[in-house]
Amino acid sequence: MNRREFVGYSALATLVASATDLKAAPTDKPSILLPESARVYDIGHGEGRILVGAEQSGGAWWLGSFRNEPGRKTSLHVHRSMDEQFYGLDGNISIWVDGRWHDLPPGALAVVPQGTPHALWNRTKQAVHFLNSGNPAGFERLFADIETILRQLSYGSPEFFAELVKAYKKYNTDMLGPAPPD
């Protein structure tokens, strides 16, 4: 393992360790979560793999591994009761916070406190991979809702966005509009 890989794993371990220190998380038993135990969702031009949800963390936090295809953007949105974290694994995912886009290369961590408007965008020509987590848990269920909406409507269509607004509200999240331009 080279230094860059070690730094990445070290930062990941810190992220997971800080999440497991939350009050409600069951910490009296070790957990081994294999890739095949993840809940896998089509999120439209990408995939979400939820590794830890409310069920595993006692409602304290969630963790997922995500792949976004080139050009995939989220809407500009704000979580009213959840802090969120993003950790770059492969490629550069861009995050909108503080009035501008920031690129997250592998090993970079973004922490977005509740009440902070933000959006994600893969501005590159290749798929990007990143970890996404939040505390408390619950928002991870949105990805199942997105997959359900995609079975009925085209990703990015006005009808899709109308349903997405309703889904966001279920998780105390407000869609503020489209992601800002570059």
N, C-alpha and C positions, 0 to 999 in steps of 0.2 A: 504494500500500500504506500503510495507516495504522499508527500506532505499535504497536497491539496485535498486528496481523498480523506486523509486523517482529519483535517480541519473540518471538512464537510460532515463527517460522521460525528465529530465532537460537538458541532453546533446542533446537529439533529438530536443527539443524546441530551443536550441541554434543553432543547425545546420540549422533548417528550418528558424529561424529568420534571421540568417546571409545571407541565400540565398535570402530571400525576401527583404533584404536591397539593393540588386543590383539595379543599375540605371533604367534599362528597365522594371523591374517588376511592374505590376500595383498594387499599394498599397492603392488605394483610396477606395477599396471595400473589405469587408471580404469575405473569401472563405471557404466553407465547402465541402470537397471532401469525399464522402462515398466510401467504398470499391467496391461497384458495379459499380462505375464510372471509375474504373481503366481499362486500356487497358491491357489485359492478353495475354502473348506470351509464346509459347513453345520455350525454348532456348536450348533444348537438354540436358537431364539429369537435368532439372530444369525448373523454371518458372520465368518470369519477369512480374511484375504488375506495369505499368507506371501510377503513380498517378498525376503527374504534368509534362506537356511537354511544348514545345514552345508556344502552343496555350494559355495555362493558365498563362504563366509567361511573355508574351510579348517577348519571345526569350531569356530571361535572364538566366534561369536555368531549370533543370528537376530533378525529384525525382521518384524513383521506389523502390518497395519492392521485394526482390528476395529470391528464394529458390533454393539451389544447392544440388543435391543428392551426396552421397559419391563418391569420386573420380573425380568429375567434375572439370576440369581445363580450364582456358582461355589460349590463347596463350600469349607469352610475346609481349607486344605492347606499343605504345607510342602515346599519343594524342598531336597533334601539336598546337591546339588552344583551349583546354578545360582543366580546373582544375577539379579534380574528388574527391569525398569523399565517404567513406565506413563507415557504423556504424553497429556494431554487435548487433543482436537482440536475437538469439537463436543458441547455438552451437558455434564452433570456425571456422571462415573462415580464411584462411591464405592468406597473400598478400606478393608478392615478390617486394621489393624495397630495394635500397641501398645494393644490392649484396647478400641478404639473405631473407629467409622466416620469416615472423612475424605472430604470431597467434593473431587474434582479437576476444577476448571473448565478451559476451554480455556487452554492455555499452562502448566498445572501439571504438575509432574513428581514421581512417586513412585519411590523406589529401594528395593527390597526385597532385602536381603542373604540369601544362602542360610541356611537354618535358621530363618527368620522365618515363623511362621504368618500367613496372609493369605487374603482372599477379595475378590471383586469383586461389585458389585451396581449395577444401574441402578435407582435409587429414583425416577426421574422418570417423566413421562407421555409422553416422546418418546424416540426412538432416540438413543443416544450413540455417538460415534466417538472412538477413541483408538488410539495406537500402543502396541505391547507389544514388548519385546525382552528377550533373555536372553543370558547368557554363562556357560558355553560353550553352543554350539548343541546340538541334539538334541531338546529339549522341543517344538520346533515341530512335530514329527511326531505329537504327541498329537492335533492338530486333525484330521488324516486319520483317526485311530482313532475320534474322536468321531463323525465323519460316518459311518463304517462301522457303529458301534453304532446310530446313529439310523436306519439303513436297516432294522434289525431290531426295535428297541425304541422305545417312546415316551419322549421327553425328560422327565426328572424322575421316571419310574417307578422303583420299587424295583429292578427288573431292570436298568434303565439304570444306576443308581448302582452296582450290584454289578459290572457290566462296566467302569464308569469307574474303580473302585478298582483293578481289574487293569491297566487301561491306564496309570494314573498310576504304578504300580510299575515299569513298563517304563522310565520316565524318571526313576527315583530320586526320586520324589515320593510323599509319603504324604497320603492323604485323612484328615483329622482328624474330619470330621463335617460337618453342614450349616453354612451360613453363619450367624453369630450374628444374632439379631434386632436391629431398630433401637433 
